[in-house]
């Protein structure tokens, strides 16, 4: 759960950072698009039944690592911010949290034969 909270904070920071740090252009547009997606994924993945959704943060973290070069950030502070956010997301993706309950077993249970007729 703590990893999803930190991921959500990273997403919210990306949304707020253009206003806080006063930058615009491609970096601001990127942060305002990617930030809410990260925050939403983190919040939904905090629930036990949807925790596997956290893996959707992996490509977003990778994107944040390469965005400074792909989008041509000219400010090294913005490039560093993007890369730090990407590294944080990539580091947090594997942490799934404590399993507190089982939710049926998914497709495996649906197709298995339990002798019920």
C-alpha positions as CSV (number, residue, x, y, z in Angstrom):
1,X,0.0,0.0,0.0
2,X,2.8,2.4,0.9
3,X,4.3,2.0,-2.6
4,X,1.0,2.9,-4.3
5,X,0.7,6.0,-2.0
6,X,4.2,7.1,-3.1
7,X,3.4,6.5,-6.7
8,X,0.2,8.6,-6.4
9,X,2.3,11.4,-4.8
10,X,4.7,11.2,-7.8
11,X,1.7,11.5,-10.2
12,X,0.3,14.5,-8.2
13,X,3.7,16.1,-8.1
14,X,4.0,15.8,-11.9
15,X,0.6,17.5,-12.3
16,X,1.5,20.3,-9.9
17,X,5.2,20.9,-10.9
18,X,4.6,23.1,-13.9
19,X,2.8,25.5,-11.7
20,X,5.1,25.2,-8.8
21,X,8.4,25.4,-10.7
22,X,7.0,27.7,-13.4
23,X,7.7,25.9,-16.6
24,X,5.8,25.3,-19.8
25,X,6.2,23.7,-23.2
26,X,6.5,20.1,-23.9
27,X,7.7,19.2,-20.4
28,X,4.6,20.7,-18.8
29,X,2.2,19.1,-21.3
30,X,3.9,15.7,-20.7
31,X,3.8,16.0,-17.0
32,X,0.1,17.1,-17.1
33,X,-0.8,14.1,-19.1
34,X,1.4,11.4,-17.5
35,X,0.9,12.6,-13.9
36,X,-2.9,12.0,-13.6
37,X,-2.5,8.6,-15.3
38,X,0.1,7.6,-12.8
39,X,-1.9,8.8,-9.9
40,X,-5.1,7.1,-11.1
41,X,-3.3,3.8,-11.6
42,X,-1.7,4.0,-8.2
43,X,-5.0,4.7,-6.5
44,X,-6.8,1.9,-8.3
45,X,-3.9,-0.5,-7.7
46,X,-4.0,0.1,-4.0
47,X,-7.0,-2.1,-3.7
48,X,-6.2,-5.8,-3.1
49,X,-8.3,-7.1,-6.0
50,X,-6.7,-4.7,-8.6
51,X,-3.1,-4.7,-7.3
52,X,-1.7,-6.2,-10.5
53,X,-2.6,-3.0,-12.3
54,X,0.5,-1.6,-10.7
55,X,2.5,-3.1,-13.6
56,X,0.9,-0.4,-15.9
57,X,3.3,2.0,-14.1
58,X,6.3,0.3,-15.7
59,X,5.9,1.7,-19.2
60,X,5.1,5.1,-17.7
61,X,8.3,5.0,-15.6
62,X,10.3,4.1,-18.7
63,X,8.7,6.9,-20.6
64,X,9.6,9.4,-17.9
65,X,13.2,8.2,-18.2
66,X,13.4,8.8,-21.9
67,X,11.1,11.8,-22.2
68,X,13.8,14.5,-21.7
69,X,15.6,13.3,-24.8
70,X,12.6,12.4,-26.8
71,X,10.8,15.7,-26.2
72,X,14.0,17.8,-26.1
73,X,13.9,19.2,-22.6
74,X,16.4,22.1,-22.5
75,X,16.3,22.6,-18.8
76,X,18.5,20.1,-16.9
77,X,16.3,20.5,-13.7
78,X,13.2,19.3,-15.7
79,X,15.2,16.4,-17.2
80,X,16.4,15.4,-13.7
81,X,12.8,15.7,-12.3
82,X,11.5,13.4,-15.0
83,X,14.2,10.9,-14.6
84,X,13.9,10.8,-10.8
85,X,10.1,10.3,-11.1
86,X,10.7,7.5,-13.6
87,X,13.3,5.8,-11.3
88,X,11.0,6.1,-8.3
89,X,8.1,4.5,-10.3
90,X,10.3,1.7,-11.6
91,X,11.6,1.0,-8.1
92,X,8.1,0.8,-6.6
93,X,6.3,-1.3,-9.2
94,X,7.5,-4.7,-7.8
95,X,6.1,-3.9,-4.3
96,X,2.6,-5.4,-4.2
97,X,1.8,-5.0,-0.6
98,X,0.6,-7.5,2.0
99,X,-2.1,-10.0,0.7
100,X,-4.9,-9.8,3.2
101,X,-7.6,-11.8,1.4
102,X,-8.2,-14.1,-1.6
103,X,-10.6,-13.0,-4.2
104,X,-11.7,-16.3,-5.9
105,X,-8.8,-17.2,-8.1
106,X,-10.0,-15.7,-11.4
107,X,-10.2,-17.7,-14.6
108,X,-8.4,-20.7,-13.1
109,X,-11.2,-21.3,-10.7
110,X,-13.9,-20.8,-13.4
111,X,-12.5,-23.5,-15.6
112,X,-11.4,-26.0,-13.0
113,X,-13.5,-29.1,-12.2
114,X,-14.4,-29.2,-8.5
115,X,-16.8,-32.0,-8.8
116,X,-19.8,-29.7,-8.9
117,X,-22.5,-31.0,-11.2
